[in-house]
Amino acid sequence: MFPQDCGPFARYNSRKIRLQKESPIQTSSLPIANPGSRRIASIDIVRGLAMVVMAIDHTRDFICNIPFEPEDINHTWAFYFLVRWVTHFCAPAFFLLAGVGAYLYGRRHTAGELQTFLVTRGVWLVILEFTIIGFAWTFHPGWGMFGVICCLGLSMILLAALVRLPRWVVMAVALIVIAAHDLFDGLKPASFRSMQWLLVMLHSRGGAHLGGWTVFVLFPLIPWCAVTLLGFSIGSVFEKNAAAARRILLYAGVGSLLLFGLLRATNLYGNPIAGVAKSTPGEWHMMPTASQTAILFLDVEKYPPSLQYLLMTLGGIFILLAIADAKIWSGFARILEVYGRVPLFFYILHLYAIHLAAGLLGYLTHQPVRWLFHGGFFLNYPPDGQPYGHGLAVVCGTWFAIVVLLYFPCAWFARVKKNHPNSLLRFL
């Protein structure tokens, strides 16, 4: 008898065989990314779609010349608004699927290993936000903010503290926070005096001042972390057979959208009023034109994400997860899957590519470019009196070109990660 057939080795091998048999990635009939792969294709497809769509908003940030925001109900038009609105689904997809991915990772590892992975990856994401990613936005060394990557990292760290709880408890916490956090929208950070930074980081948006350090908070932790907890708590859906999983996801998606429609139409609850909302008009009401009325109906608060915003976006994401493997768009889905398998790698590359493309476009069209390399639109402005930027046609063309070009390094890196599944590359 070999040593590994007895004692702790036998228990280890028995557990390993059991996990392999019970692995949701291997037993689920949801689409598998590749034969022998542990990845579920529908998750990668939806995540890839979110990455690609996200890039158009960042391209608009850097090179668009329209002097008002797409949500400006008095000046915007349908296409301009939709270019912005469609990107609202991206961040909720990142946070939800991060939770689902954590659940699936935990099915192949012990709770301790899952906690270690989540904390390690969470800290790594926070570090990236204030180094490589912050530099990509501004080309200013040492700059960073509490953006989507930082908040995602902190959400993973918080999730690590809860993974040993029953999943129904995690789901209850997630649903209560998502449903009730709007009750605190009226709180003013200034009223908390020396602790205002804590409210900003947890629930609000703006500058958080701690001692002599000031950081801009775009993604407050509490509502976004709740989306990650929700993803973790519904991870078992992806263990079911394909028909059952699709049915659950469709019911959840349609139910979320119906509830969003009810709350939005009645202004009953779930979106800040006009005096509290940061970037939207708040309540919905009839407008002079049908286009304006529809825009206002869809224009719900993202900073922080209101209940109506999360119902609208998560409802759509649930439906996309249910139909991601539909044969009608299988070819396009296979392309999206590549981006979804290396999301952080794509995220970093696309920021540098867009920032450099903005500089190149400015140079070729004889527009000011120096300001782009000394803070960009976060920390600087084009020189007074000098026109800068381009219309939506150029924005969309630049976005498309960058997404196509980045497919090739993403496909290469996805192959490298697949061939080295246990290396440090798994953190990218």
N, C-alpha and C positions, 0 to 999 in steps of 0.2 A: 504494500500500500504506500502510495506517495504521500508526503507530508501534507500536500494541499487537499487530500481527501479526508482529512480528519481535523478535529479541533476548530480553531478560529478560521482556518482556511476553508473547511467544509461549510461553515456558516456563511462565509463570504461568497463562495461559489453558489450556494443555494440561493442566497439573496440576489445575486447577480442574475441567475437564471430566472428567478421570479420576476424581477424588474423588467427583464427583456420580454417575458411573456405578457406582463401587464402594461407595458409601455403604450400609451395612447397613440404615439406617433406610428407605431408599427401595427396596431390592431385597428385603428380608426379607418373607416372607408372613405373619409374625406380625402381629397386629392393629395397625393404625395408628390413632393417636388421632383424627385428623381428616384429611380429604383435603388433601394438600399439607403436612401436618405432618411434622416430623422425629422426633416422639416415638413410642415404641412403647407402645401402650395397655396391654398386660399389665403392664409395669413400673409405669406410673402407677397402675393399678388396685390392685396389691398394695401399693405404697407408700401409696396412699390408705387402704386397709384398715388398714394398720399405724398410720397417723396417728389414725384414728378410734378404734381399739381402745385405743391409748396413752392417749387422753384420759380413759377411764374410770378408769384407775389414778390419774391425777393428781387427778381429781375425788374419788376415795376418800381420797387423802392429805389433802385440804383439809377435807372435811365429814363423813367417816364417824365414828361414835361407838363403834364396836366396839373394846374396849380391848386387843385382841391382834391379832397379824399373821395374815394368811390362811394362812401356812405353819405356824402353831403346831399341830402334829399332835395335841396333847392337847386342843385347844379348838375348832379350826376345823370347818367342815362343807363339803359338796361345793360348793354354789353360791358360797359366800364364797371358797373356794380357787380355783374356776374363774375368778372375776372377776379375780383376780390372775394366775393361770397363763396365761390367754390373752394377757396383755400381754407375756409373755416372748418372744413372737415378733416384737415390734416393733423392738427395738434391732438384732437380727441382720438384719432386713430393711433397716433404714436403712444399715448398714455394707456389706452385700452389694450392694445396689442402687447405692450411691455408687460402688463399684468398677465395676459394670457400666456405669453412666452415664459414668464416666471413659473406659472403653474406647471406647464409642460416640462420645464427643466427640473422642477421638483419631483416629478413622477419618475425621473431616471436617477435621482440622487437623494441623499438623506436631507432632512430638514437643516442640519448644520451646514452641509455643503451648499444648499440653496441660499442660506443666509450669508455665508461667506461670499458667494458669487454676487449676490445683490449688493452687499455693502462695497465690495471691491469695485464692481462696475459703477455703482453710484458715485463713489469718490472720484473715480476716473472721469466720469462725465462732468462733474463739477470742475475738476482741474482743467479739462479741455475747454470749458466755457470761458474761463478766465485766462486762457493762453492762446492756443491755436485758433479757436473759434472767434474769440474776441478780436484777435489780430486780423482775421479774415474780414470782419465787418468794417474795421476802421484803418487797418495798417498802422495802428498805434500800439506799440508794445505795452503790455501790462493792462490793457483795457478789457473789461468784461462786464457782463450784466447778468441779472437773474432772468435769463431767457428760457426758451423751451428745453434746451439740453441740461442746463443747471437744475431746473425744476424736475425734469425727468429723473436725474440722478438722485436728488433728494427724496423723490417719491419712492425710488427703489430702496433707499436706505430705510425709510419708514415702513415700507412693506416687509422688509427683512425682520422687523420687530414683531410682525403679526402673523407670519406664515405658519406658526405652530397652533394658531387658534382654529377652531372649526370653521369651515368655509362659510357656513350660514352666518356666523358672527361677522366675518369679514364683509360679506355681502350686506348685512344689516347696517354696518358702519358706513359702507360706501353709499348706500341708498339714502340713509338719513342725512349724510353730509351733502350729497348732491341736491336733495329736496329742500333742505333747510338753510343752506348757507346764505341764501338771498335775504334771510331775515336780518342779517348783519350789514347789509349794504349801506345803511344810513350812518354807520359809525364813521366818525371823522378822525383820521390819524392824528391831527393836531391836538385833539382833546386828550390824547394819551401822553402828551408831553415827551418825557425822556424815553418812553416805550413805544413811540409812534412807529419806529422802525419795525417792531415786531408785528404790528397790525398790517403794515404795508407788505411785509414778506409773506405773511400767512393768508391774507384775504384781499388786500387792496392792490393798487397799482401806483407807481410813482417812485420818487427818490426816498430811499431808506437811509437815514443818517444815524450812524453808530460811532460815537466819539468823533474822530476826525476823518472817518471813512464814509463816503457816500456812494451808494450803488443804485442803479436804476432797476426796479423790479417790474417786469412785464408779465411774468407768469407766477402769481402767488401760489403758495404751496397747497393750502387746504382743499380748494375745489378740484385742482388738477390731480392731486394725490388720490382723491376719492375715485377718479376715473380708473387709475391704475389698480386700486383695490377691487373695483368692480370687475375689471378684466381678469384678475386673479381668481375671483370667486366664481366666474362663469367658465373657467378653463375646462371643467369636466364636460361641457357641451361638445368639445372637440374629441372626446373619447367615444361618443356615441356613433352609431352607424350614420351614413351620409344622409339618409332620408330624415331621420329624427333630428339630426343637427340642423339641417336646413329648415325644418319646420319650426324649431325653437327660435332660430335666429330671425326667420321671417316674422313670426308672431311678435317677437320683441321689437323688431324694427317698425313694423306697422303700428303696433301699440304705442310706441314712443312718438311716432309722427302724429298720430291721432290726438294724443294728449297735448303735444306741442300746439297743434292747430286750435284745440279748444282753449288753452291758456292764452295763446296769442290773440285770438279773436275776441276774447272777453276781457283781456287785461286783468284777469282775476289775480294772478300771482306768477312769479317766476322770471321777471325781468325788471331791472331798476326803473324807477320813474325818471322822467326827463331831468329833474334837478339833481339826480344821483348818478345816472348813467354817465360813463366816461366817454364813450365814443359813438353812442347811438341816441336817437331822439327819445328812447324810452318806450312810451305807450304806443300802441297801434291805433290808427283811426283812418277814416277815408280821406283820400287826397284828391286834388283836382283832376288827375288823370289816372287811368287804370295802371299804367306803368309805375307811377309814383306810389300808388296804393300797394302794389305787389312788392315793390322794393322795401317799403316801410314794414310790410308784414314779415319779410325775411331778415330784416336788419335788427338782429338781437345782439345783446351785449356779450362781448368776448373777454373783456378785461375788467374784472374777473369774469369767467364764464358763467352766465346765468343758467338757471334751470331750463328756461326755454331754449337757450343756445345748445345746451347739452342734449336735450330731447331731440332737437332738430338734427344735430350732427351724429349723435350715437345711433339714432334711428336709421339714418342713411347708411351708416357703417355696418350695422347688423345686417341690413338687406344686401349690401355688397358682399359681405362674408358668405352669405347664403348662396349667392349666384356667381361667385368669383370663378368657379370652374365650368360655367356654362359653355358649351361647345361653340355657341354663336360668336364668341370673342376669344377663343382659345389661343389663336396666334398672338394677339395683342397681349393677352394675359401672360404668355410665356416671356414676353419682353419685360413686362412690369415685374415679373418674378425676380429677374436678375437684380433690379434696383432694390427690391425688398429684401434680398438676402444679404445685402451689405449697406444697410441704411445709414449708419454713422459715417462710413467711408464716403458715400455719396454726399451726405450733408456737408462734410468738410470740403470736398472737392468743388461742390457747386457754388459755395460762397466765394472761394478764391476765383473760380472761373467767371462768375458774374461780375465781381469787382474788377477783375482785369479786363473783361470785355467792355465794361463801362468806360474804363480809361482809354481803351483802343478806339471805341466809337467816338469818344470826345476828341481824340487826337485826329482821327480821319475826317471829322466834320468841323475841325477848327474851333472846338468849344473848349472852355477851361477844364483842365484835368488835374492840375496840381492839388486842388482841394480834396479830390478823391483819394489821394495817397497820403493825406494828412488829416485823417479823421472821418472822411466820407460823410454820408448824410446823417450819421449819428452825432458827430462831433464838429461838423463844419458845414459851410454853405458855399454855393457858387459865388464868385465875386459879383458884387452889386453891378447891375447894368449890363451884365454879360449873359446872354441866353444860354440855357443848358437843357439837355434832354431831348427826347424823341416821343413820337406818338405811339399809340397802342400797336400799330402794325409792326413797328420796329421792335417794340417790347416783346410781342409774341414771336416774331421771327428770331430774335436773339435767344429767347427762352427755348424754342424748339431746337435751334442749332446746338446749344449747350447740352441739352438733355441727350441728343443723339450722340454727340462727341463723348459724353461721359459714360455711355453704354459700354464702350470698349474697355476702359480701365476697370469698370465695375464687374464686367464679365470675367476679366482676368483675375481680379481679386477674389471673386466668388469661387473660382476654381482653386486658388491657392488656399483659401480657408477650408474648402472641402477636403483638400489633401492633407491639411494639418489641423484637424478638429480640436486638438487639445493644446494647441499653442496659444501664446498671448494674442494671436490675431483674432481670437474669438471675442475680444473686447472692442473690436472695430466693426 
